Amino acid sequence: MSETPSAAAENARVVLVTGGNRGIGRAVAEEFVRRGYRVAVTSRNGDGPEGALAVNADVTDAASIDEAISQVEQQLGPVEILVANAGITRDTLLLRMSESDFTEVIDTNLTGVFRTIKRVIKGQIRARWGRVILLSSVVGQYGSAGQINYAAAKSGLVGIARSLTRELGSRGITANLVAPGFIETDMTAVLTDQQRTDYLSAIPAGRFGTVDDVAKTIAWLASDDAGYISGAIIPVDGGLGMGH
Ligand SMILES: NC(=O)c1ccc[n+]([C@@H]2O[C@H](COP(=O)([O-])OP(=O)(O)OC[C@H]3O[C@@H](n4cnc5c(N)ncnc54)[C@H](OP(=O)(O)O)[C@@H]3O)[C@@H](O)[C@H]2O)c1
């Protein structure tokens, strides 16, 4: 079936996914490639999915983000859709959590997002169109024992998306959060069998999520169909965080 002209223009947009070499970020990049977008990923090892431009960047380093995004702009054009996905965990209970366990997670998962948005946003303001999609988590609202650092960063992203919406909503820019529950990736592979069993028993859907569950939601949020949604937290959690 041939595309309508507006669908073709929509799909030609430039997407940047941070941390697109594995896990959720890679699946998101693959989904956009499948839909015909011009896709770039940041990676710390130069690897990315087929059909996407891979650029080196560490989100804890503003200069490396600047350099990576300059490459994307030269090769594909300004970043119209940003998916801020790169993230880490340093889980441990509060009494054992060191200050560096806390600040490293904040530096990557919260300040890293600030740095990346700041670098792409001028182009979106100029174009009077943009999508900013942030990977939060069910634990940002629900809380999680052993994840004070991670939950603080993920709930902090709510403040970023909602303030950005108030600052730039009138410029055709939306900022939303996707809040996955338990998704099968390297990040959750380190959990113990007991933790997995506990999570599973709390998920109404009765299964863990897949990276595609998250990727398809993000692709929809980036589309024109979701143009009037901003400052929202979209759960992709099988009901785990209902009401939060
Ligand atoms: N999996 C879940 O259940 C789940 C649930 C809720 C939210 N999330 C969120 O979803 C996002 C992706 O999670 P995931 O499960 O796909 O994690 P993952 O498999 O551990 O992948 C994390 C990605 O982030 C990148 N990254 C980490 N630190 C970085 C840095 N300083 N600079 C640049 N890239 C960096 C990693 O790059 P390297 O390969 O170089 O390390 C990797 O590409 C994260 O923000 C996570 O918090 C995940």
The ligand as an SDF file (V2000), in Angstrom:
LIG
                    3D

 48 52  0  0  0  0  0  0  0  0999 V2000
   14.4470   -2.8180   31.6870 N   0  0  0  0  0  0  0  0  0  0  0  0
   13.4860   -2.3490   32.4490 C   0  0  0  0  0  0  0  0  0  0  0  0
   12.7350   -3.1080   33.0960 O   0  0  0  0  0  0  0  0  0  0  0  0
   13.2530   -0.8610   32.5580 C   0  0  0  0  0  0  0  0  0  0  0  0
   12.1400   -0.4470   33.2880 C   0  0  0  0  0  0  0  0  0  0  0  0
   11.8820    0.9120   33.4160 C   0  0  0  0  0  0  0  0  0  0  0  0
   12.7180    1.8350   32.8170 C   0  0  0  0  0  0  0  0  0  0  0  0
   13.8130    1.3960   32.1160 N   0  0  0  0  0  0  0  0  0  0  0  0
   14.6590    2.4300   31.5360 C   0  0  0  0  0  0  0  0  0  0  0  0
   14.7820    2.2340   30.1490 O   0  0  0  0  0  0  0  0  0  0  0  0
   16.0710    2.6710   29.7100 C   0  0  0  0  0  0  0  0  0  0  0  0
   16.7720    1.5380   28.9750 C   0  0  0  0  0  0  0  0  0  0  0  0
   16.8530    0.4230   29.8640 O   0  0  0  0  0  0  0  0  0  0  0  0
   17.3800   -1.0080   29.3910 P   0  0  0  0  0  0  0  0  0  0  0  0
   16.6740   -2.0060   30.2260 O   0  0  0  0  0  0  0  0  0  0  0  0
   17.3600   -1.1220   27.9150 O   0  0  0  0  0  0  0  0  0  0  0  0
   18.8830   -0.9140   29.9310 O   0  0  0  0  0  0  0  0  0  0  0  0
   20.2160   -1.6290   29.4340 P   0  0  0  0  0  0  0  0  0  0  0  0
   19.8980   -2.8590   28.6420 O   0  0  0  0  0  0  0  0  0  0  0  0
   21.0650   -1.7410   30.6470 O   0  0  0  0  0  0  0  0  0  0  0  0
   20.8320   -0.5210   28.4130 O   0  0  0  0  0  0  0  0  0  0  0  0
   21.1980    0.7230   28.9100 C   0  0  0  0  0  0  0  0  0  0  0  0
   21.6600    1.5920   27.7640 C   0  0  0  0  0  0  0  0  0  0  0  0
   22.0550    2.8600   28.2920 O   0  0  0  0  0  0  0  0  0  0  0  0
   23.3770    3.1420   27.8590 C   0  0  0  0  0  0  0  0  0  0  0  0
   24.1190    3.9650   28.8090 N   0  0  0  0  0  0  0  0  0  0  0  0
   24.2980    3.7750   30.1240 C   0  0  0  0  0  0  0  0  0  0  0  0
   25.0670    4.7470   30.6380 N   0  0  0  0  0  0  0  0  0  0  0  0
   25.3770    5.5830   29.6180 C   0  0  0  0  0  0  0  0  0  0  0  0
   26.1380    6.7740   29.5020 C   0  0  0  0  0  0  0  0  0  0  0  0
   26.7690    7.3220   30.5530 N   0  0  0  0  0  0  0  0  0  0  0  0
   26.2310    7.3690   28.2870 N   0  0  0  0  0  0  0  0  0  0  0  0
   25.6360    6.8330   27.2090 C   0  0  0  0  0  0  0  0  0  0  0  0
   24.9130    5.6940   27.2470 N   0  0  0  0  0  0  0  0  0  0  0  0
   24.7830    5.0860   28.4400 C   0  0  0  0  0  0  0  0  0  0  0  0
   24.0190    1.7690   27.7320 C   0  0  0  0  0  0  0  0  0  0  0  0
   25.2040    1.8560   26.9620 O   0  0  0  0  0  0  0  0  0  0  0  0
   26.4050    0.7850   27.1050 P   0  0  0  0  0  0  0  0  0  0  0  0
   26.0150   -0.4250   26.2960 O   0  0  0  0  0  0  0  0  0  0  0  0
   27.5810    1.5140   26.5840 O   0  0  0  0  0  0  0  0  0  0  0  0
   26.5150    0.4740   28.5790 O   0  0  0  0  0  0  0  0  0  0  0  0
   22.8820    1.0110   27.0510 C   0  0  0  0  0  0  0  0  0  0  0  0
   22.8400    1.3220   25.6920 O   0  0  0  0  0  0  0  0  0  0  0  0
   16.8180    3.1310   30.9620 C   0  0  0  0  0  0  0  0  0  0  0  0
   16.6980    4.5280   31.1030 O   0  0  0  0  0  0  0  0  0  0  0  0
   16.0820    2.4140   32.0630 C   0  0  0  0  0  0  0  0  0  0  0  0
   16.2160    3.0730   33.2860 O   0  0  0  0  0  0  0  0  0  0  0  0
   14.0940    0.0740   31.9660 C   0  0  0  0  0  0  0  0  0  0  0  0
  1  2  1  0
  2  3  2  0
  2  4  1  0
  4  5  1  0
  4 48  2  0
  5  6  2  0
  6  7  1  0
  7  8  2  0
  8  9  1  0
  8 48  1  0
  9 10  1  0
  9 46  1  0
 10 11  1  0
 11 12  1  0
 11 44  1  0
 12 13  1  0
 13 14  1  0
 14 15  2  0
 14 16  1  0
 14 17  1  0
 17 18  1  0
 18 19  2  0
 18 20  1  0
 18 21  1  0
 21 22  1  0
 22 23  1  0
 23 24  1  0
 23 42  1  0
 24 25  1  0
 25 26  1  0
 25 36  1  0
 26 27  1  0
 26 35  1  0
 27 28  2  0
 28 29  1  0
 29 30  1  0
 29 35  2  0
 30 31  1  0
 30 32  2  0
 32 33  1  0
 33 34  2  0
 34 35  1  0
 36 37  1  0
 36 42  1  0
 37 38  1  0
 38 39  2  0
 38 40  1  0
 38 41  1  0
 42 43  1  0
 44 45  1  0
 44 46  1  0
 46 47  1  0
M  CHG  2   8   1  16  -1
M  END
$$$$
